[in-house]
Amino acid sequence: MKTRYRLDKAFGPVGSSAGMFLLLGGLIILYFSFSGLILIVAGAFIGFTSTGTIIDHDKMMIKFSNNLFGVLQIGRWISIDPEMKVGIKKSTRSWRAYGRGNQTYDISNKDFRIVLYDSRNKEVLQIQKAATHDSAKEELAKISNQLGLNIL
C-alpha cells in the first residue's frame, strides 16, 4: 500500500499563479500561432510543479519527490530503518512579490511538518504538513504506528 502526501508548490503561490496566467496566455496565442506552445509548456511547468512524499508501507521505503508538471515524479527511495524516528517541526515559509509601483507583497505560510529523523536525530526529509499542532500530533501518531517508528 502506498500513501501520497503533497507538500508545497515549487515556485510558491505567486509563481503558481503566474504559471497559470502563462498557460492561459499560451492557449490564447496558440489559436493564432504555434509559438504559444512555448508559453503553454513554461506555464504548465511553473504552475503545476510541486513537491510531495510517497510512503510504501509494504517495502518500508519512503520517497521525497519533485513532481514536474504535476505528473513526473523525480526522487529516490530511502529504506526506513527501525532506529529512525518521526517528529513535529514548526515551519514558516515566506515569499516576496513585487507589484506595480515597486510595492512589495510578503506572503508567509505557517504550518507544522512531520519530519523523518535518522538514528542521530538528524533530519532526513519532511513527510507531511498540517495546519495545526493538534492535527499534526494525530498524523504523527498515525504515521508512527504504520511505520513502527518512535516519536522524537
C-alpha positions in Angstrom: 0.0 0.0 0.0 1.3 3.4 -0.9 0.4 6.7 0.8 1.0 10.0 -1.0 1.3 13.4 0.7 1.5 16.7 -1.1 3.8 19.3 0.5 4.4 22.6 -1.4 4.3 24.3 -4.8 7.8 24.6 -6.1 7.6 28.2 -7.1 5.3 29.3 -4.3 1.8 30.7 -4.6 2.9 33.7 -6.7 4.8 31.6 -9.1 1.9 29.1 -9.4 -0.5 31.9 -10.2 2.0 33.3 -12.8 2.3 29.9 -14.3 -1.5 29.6 -14.7 -1.6 33.0 -16.5 1.3 31.9 -18.8 -0.6 28.7 -19.6 -3.8 30.7 -20.3 -1.9 33.2 -22.4 -0.3 30.4 -24.4 -3.6 28.8 -25.1 -5.0 32.1 -26.4 -1.8 32.7 -28.6 -1.9 29.1 -29.8 -5.2 30.0 -31.6 -3.2 32.4 -33.8 0.3 30.9 -33.9 2.2 27.8 -32.8 4.6 29.9 -30.8 2.0 29.7 -28.0 3.3 26.2 -27.3 6.4 27.7 -25.6 4.2 29.6 -23.2 2.0 26.6 -22.6 5.0 24.4 -21.6 6.6 27.1 -19.4 3.2 27.9 -17.7 2.5 24.2 -17.1 5.9 23.7 -15.6 5.8 26.8 -13.3 2.1 26.4 -12.4 1.9 22.6 -11.7 5.4 21.6 -10.4 5.2 20.6 -6.7 6.9 18.5 -4.0 5.5 15.5 -2.2 6.2 12.4 -0.3 5.3 8.8 -1.0 5.4 6.1 1.6 5.5 2.4 0.6 4.2 0.5 3.6 4.8 -3.0 2.1 8.5 -2.4 1.3 9.1 0.0 4.2 10.5 2.7 1.9 9.9 6.4 1.6 10.5 8.8 -1.3 10.6 12.6 -1.4 9.7 13.6 -4.9 9.6 16.7 -7.1 6.5 16.4 -9.3 7.4 18.1 -12.6 4.4 19.4 -14.4 2.4 17.8 -11.6 2.9 14.3 -13.1 6.5 13.2 -13.5 7.8 12.1 -10.1 11.6 12.5 -9.6 13.3 11.4 -6.4 15.0 8.4 -4.8 13.7 5.8 -2.5 15.1 5.6 1.1 14.6 2.5 3.2 13.2 3.0 6.6 15.4 1.7 9.4 13.9 0.7 12.8 16.1 3.2 14.6 14.7 6.1 12.7 12.3 8.5 14.4 9.5 10.8 13.4 8.8 14.2 15.0 7.0 17.5 14.5 8.7 20.7 13.4 7.2 24.2 13.0 7.7 25.6 9.6 7.4 29.2 8.3 7.8 29.8 4.6 7.8 33.3 3.1 7.5 34.6 -0.4 8.0 38.1 -1.7 6.4 39.5 -4.8 6.7 43.0 -6.3 3.6 44.7 -7.6 3.0 47.8 -9.6 4.7 50.9 -8.2 7.5 48.7 -6.8 5.4 47.7 -3.8 6.4 44.6 -2.0 3.9 41.9 -1.0 5.1 39.4 1.5 3.2 36.1 1.8 4.0 33.9 4.7 2.7 30.4 5.4 3.0 28.9 8.9 2.3 25.2 9.4 3.7 22.1 11.1 5.7 19.4 9.4 6.0 15.8 10.2 9.7 15.0 9.8 11.7 11.8 9.5 14.9 11.7 11.5 17.8 9.3 11.4 19.3 7.4 14.3 21.5 10.5 15.2 18.4 12.8 15.3 19.4 14.5 12.1 16.6 15.5 9.7 16.2 13.2 6.7 13.1 14.5 5.0 9.7 16.1 5.5 6.8 13.6 5.3 3.6 15.6 5.7 2.3 19.1 6.6 -0.6 20.0 8.9 -2.3 23.3 9.6 -2.5 23.0 13.4 -0.4 21.4 16.0 -3.2 19.1 17.1 -3.8 17.7 13.7 0.0 17.2 13.3 0.0 15.2 16.5 -2.7 13.0 15.3 -1.0 12.4 11.9 2.3 11.8 13.7 0.8 9.1 15.9 -0.8 7.5 12.8 2.4 7.5 10.8 4.4 6.3 13.8 2.1 3.3 14.2 2.1 2.5 10.5 5.9 2.5 10.1 6.7 1.2 13.6 8.9 4.2 14.5 9.5 6.0 17.8 8.4 9.6 18.2 11.1 12.2 18.9 
